[in-house]
Amino acid sequence: MNIVLVHGAWGDASHWRGVIPLLHARGYHVVAVQNPLTGLADDIDRTSKLAAAQEGPTLLVGHSYGGAVITGAGHTPNVAGLVYVAAFAPDEGESLGSIFARQAPPPGAAHIRPDKEGFLWLDPAAFKESFGDDLDDTDALVMAATQKPIAARCFEDKSGPPAWKTRPAWYQVSDNDRMIPPEAERWMAERMQPKKTISLAASHASLASHAGEIADLIDEAARSLEAK
């Protein structure tokens, strides 16, 4: 089973550095995409091409905005399933902005800073408290210093038909998320009717702060697909 890991906003593929060795040790072929974060269609295209380049069945795993990406890229023929990690799972016609509009803004939204080029940054001084207050200080500092901005249009781009309606899915909710409201994550998970949902007492950065539990969920999803 191939596993393609898809990062979200304000990060890159290195956000998966805790998960990758754990999956590799279990015998999986693991790659992590480097998405441009310039538009939902751009990121879906990049992820779809990497998934299609894998030989055999492939599991897509998306964190945060990466969930919206795998919702589109999951239609790639060799994709067998989807795992959402504290992630957006839009339905057709929805945008990240419309999902946010369902409830009060999360605390981390107050620390998003636009630049003159149309990209959004997360205030480095508030990165740890907003993105990952359960990270150690060094990890939070490095993530803040190396963050990759996301185009503001990514929050406005509308999703196409969702792959989670045709592919088996798994979902992880972060109970202490300050970037996506936990209630929004639960709502998206419930309507998806995944094979399994787990909740962790984790921040938005669960892929880093709870790498072991995330690797276990991915492993469980992969084993389930391989058993078919």
Helices and strands as residue ranges (DSSP letters): E 2-6, G 13-16, H 19-25, E 29-33, H 40-52, E 58-63, H 65-73, E 79-85, H 96-100, G 107-111, E 112-114, E 119-122, G 124-126, H 127-131, H 137-145, E 150-151, G 152-155, G 163-165, E 169-174, H 182-192, E 196-200, H 206-209, H 211-226
